[in-house]
């Protein structure tokens, strides 16, 4: 997030380790519609953060990232998204982080 602040909404995703990224990207190539498959597999934490707050969000996330260890995630099923399907991932640590960031 080094670009100048914008009014466009921001999307915050979590990084996947190499093994998880390879697994999910392979499944995405196999099963996701080719015409809509323009992104790598990702885990969206927030999908509509205010772009006008980019500098503050970036500063806050830097603090969290320095203190945060990799989060254990468990695939618990599939979730229909209206025009596709996603893996449902569960993690008490991730849920706690999400709530904490929401409060900010």
N, C-alpha and C positions, 0 to 999 in steps of 0.2 A: 504494500500500500504506500508507494512512494510518490504517486501522482498527486497533482494539486487537488484541493478539495473540490467536490462536485455536488450538485444537487441530486444527481441520480442515486437511487438506492444502492446500498452495498450488500454484497452477499458474503457471509463468513463461512468458510469451510474448514474442516480439520484435516490435517495431513494424515495420510495412511502410511504405514510402514511399507517397505518394498514388496514383501510377500503378499500382504493384503491388497495393495494396489494392483499387483499382477493378477491375482485371483479375480478381483472384481472387474478389472478391465477386460480380461478374457471373457467373462460372462457377458459383459456389456457388448463386446464385439459379436458374440454368438446370438444374443437374444434381443438386443435393443434395435429398434428400427434404424436402418442405415441412414435414411435421410435426416434423422434427428440425432444422430450419434456424433456430435461435434465437440463433446467435452470428454475428458477422462473421467473415470469413476471418481466420485467425491462423496463426502459426508457433509451435508449442509447443517450448520448449527443455527444460523440466522439467515433469512432470505430477504430481508427488507430493512436494513439498518439505514438511518438517515445519512446521506452522503455529506450533508453540511457539517456533520460531526466527525468527519474522517480523522482529523488530527487527534482529537481526544480519544476516539476509539482505538486508533493505532497505538497511542501512548499507553492506554490501559492494557491492551493485548500484549504489548512488549513485557509489561510487568508480570502478567499471568504466565506467559510463555517461559520466562526465565525461571519461574518457580515450579512449573508444572512438569510432572513426569509423564511418560506415555500412559495413556488410559487403556485399561483392559476393556474390550468390547466383545459382546456375545451376539452372534446372529441368532435371533429367536423366531424368525419366520419371514413371511412376505407381506407386503402392504400394497394394496391397490391405490394408485395415485390419480385415477381418473382417465389418464391416457397411457398408463404404463404401470409397471410394478417395481417396487424397490425392496431391498432387504430391510427388515426391521432389526435394528441394533439396540442392544440394551447394555447399560452400564450405570451402576449407582454413582460412580465417580463422575461420569459424563453428565448425568442428570444434575448432580450437585453443582458442577461447573456452569451448566446452562442456567440454572436458577440464580447463581451468584452474578453471572454476567447480565441476566435480565434485570436484576435489581439495580445494577449500575446504570 
